[in-house]
Every structure is written in structure tokens, then in C-alpha cells.
Amino acid sequence: MNTKSIGIYAALILALISLVESRHPFDFFDESLEDFDECLRLNNISEEEYVNFERFENLQNVLKENVGLKFKCNIKCQLERQPKKWLNNEGKMDLQLMNATEEAAAVILKCMEGAPEESCSYAFKLVICASRADHPILNFEDIATADLAIGWDEEEVQLEDDDEDDDDVIDYESTTLSS
């Protein structure tokens, strides 16, 4: 095998690893199939259109928010049907409802600066910003559960919780963006 072939294989392997490790912004959605279908219907999106929209090949367009309004409205519809609410009664993000960590809250707040006023675009941007902040932790109820899943035992998690000081408390009253 020549040097050029080895370089091509190495590049392909790195590309595949990054694809496997990448996280899609909509991975956390957990609405029912009926709710999902209803959102598609309400936004006049076929299943084929949605599959093409959600493909990893379209991920750069999604992350750059370079998608049609009907897809943004579909994501807003799905977000509103999630068991854990992210939007308050005014349709604005609520980091307390989202149960965002201090680190995730800071990233989300920074990313949401200058968010569009249009409700579908706003909700879509929130999902993208949350994804950039690695929020939420997928398949875990809370961070302590995630710690247990990666090999910490309950005693270590409890010791870490006991060692935390109150300086890490987020003032959720000031973390709701409104117009």
C-alpha cells in the first residue's frame, strides 16, 4: 500500500469517527409518534422531506439555521410536545424549565443573543444553541445519573454533591430572555 492510499484511509477513518461521535441537535426529542406525525401534518411536511431534512448530510445547513421556515416551525411544534418544557408561557426560553447546568446556561444565553423574534425561528435557534451547549444530557434524568453511568459509584457522586458550594447556583430569574 502506498503513502497516498494510507492517507486516504486515515482521512476516511477520521471522518467516520467524527460522524459517529457527532450529536444531532434533535436527538433529545421524545414526543409520541402521534405528536410527531401531527407536527409534520401541521407544517405540510412529508416524511420523506423530514428524513432528508434531518440527515447528517444536511447537518451543516441545520446548524447554520439555513433551513426553510416550515422546518423551523416543525421543530418548534416538536419542542412544544416534549415532556420537559423549554419555553415559558410567552414562548421564550426558560433555563429553569430546561434544567440547564451553569455551563450550558452560559453557552445558551450567549448563543441566543440577538435571537429572531419570529416564534418558529426563535425555538429552532434555541434547539441549536442547546445542542452547542451539549444540553440536555441524553438518556439521563440528571447529571448524577450520568455520573453513575460513566462508572462513578453513588458514594463518589454524593461526596461530590456535598463538596459543592452555593457559588454555582444560577439565578434563573435573570435567565429568561424576553422581548
N, C-alpha and C positions, 0 to 999 in steps of 0.2 A: 504494500500500500504506500503510495507516495505522500509527501507532505501536504499537498493540496487536498487530497481526499481526507486525511486526518483532520485538517482544519474545518472542512465542510461538516464532517460528522460531529466534531466538537461543537460547532455552532448550532447544529440541529439539536443536539442533546441539551445544550443550554436553553434553547428556545422552548423545548418540550418541558423542561424543569420549570421554567418561569411560567408557562401556561398552566401547569398542574398546580403550582403554588399560588397563582393569582386567584383573587376572590372577585366574584361578580357582585356588583352593587345590590342586586336584587336577591341574593342568596338567602337572606333572612326572611323573606316573605313567607307567611304561614297561613294565608286565608284559605277558606274551603274552596273546593273545585267549583261549587256553585257561584261563590263570590267572584272567583277568577273569571269564569265564563260571563258573568253579569258585567264585569268591568270591560271585557272585550266587546260585548254587545253594546253597552252604553257609549263606547268610544268608536264604534264601527270599525273594529279591527278583527281580521280573520286570524284563526290560529296560526296559519302559515306566515302571515305578516308578523305576528308576535314572535314566533320562533326565529324568524330572520332578524328581527329587532334585537332579541336577547342573545344572539350568537356571540361567541368570543371574537369572531372576525369583525363584529360591529362595535366591540367594546370601546375602541378609541373615540368613535362618534358619541357613544353614550357618555363617556367620561368628560368629553368636551361639551356636553349638552347640545350637540349638533344633531338633534332628532326633531321630528315633527310634533306639533302641539298635541295631536291625538294620542301619541305615545306618552307624552308627559302627563296628560290627563288620565290615561290608563294607570300609570304608576301612582298618581295621586289617589285614584279610586282604590287601588290595591292597598296603599298605605293606610287609608281610612278604614279598611276592613281588617287590619291586623289586630290580634288580641291585645298587644301592648300599643297604646296610643302614643303618637309623637306630636300631634297637633292639638292645640288648645281649642276652645270654643270659637275663637276668632280665626282659626285656620293657620295660626303661626306656631312655629316650633316651641316646644316646652321641654327643656332639658331634664326637668324633674320627672315628667311623664316618661321620657325616654330612658330614664335611669342611667344617664351618661356619667362615665367616670370623669374625674377632674381633667385628665389629659384629653379625653375625647371631646369634652365640652369646650375646651380651649380651641381645639382644631376646628370643630364645627362652627363655633362663633366667628372665628376668623374667616372661614370659608364662606359663611353666609352674609358677610358684609356686602352690601350692595345687591342683595338677592332681588330678583324681579318681584314686582307686586302681583303680577298675574298669578292666580292661585295654583294652577297646574304647574307652571314653571317654577314657582316657589317650592312646592312639595317635591318636585323632581330634583331640584338643586339640593334640598335637604337630604334626600336619599344619597345623592352623590357625595355630599360633604361628610355624611355619617360614614360612608364607605371609606373615604380617605382617612377618616379618624379611626378606622377599624372598629366601628360601632355598628351593630351590637356584637357581643361575643356570640358566635353561632353555636347553637345546640346546648347552651348552658344557661341556667337560670340566673346565675350571678358569678362574680369573679372568684369567690371562694370555691364554688363548684368547679370552675375551670382549673383552679389551682390543684384541687384534688384529682382532677382528671389527668393532669400532667405529672402526677407522681408525688405530690405533697400529701402527707397524711393530715388528718383532722387536727392533731395536736400542733403541727407546724403552722397551719392556717390560723388556728386560734391564737397562737403566740404572736403571729404577725398582726392580727387584728388588735390584740391587746397593746402592742407596741406603737400603734398608730396614734398620732396626736390629733388634736382638733384643728390644727392649721390647715388640714386638707379638705375641710368642709367647704362645699360650693354654696355660694349664695344664689339659690335658684330663683329668688325673686328678681334678680337682675339679669337672668339668663334667658328671658323670653323676649324675642325680638318682635316688635310691633311697628306698624307704620305710623 
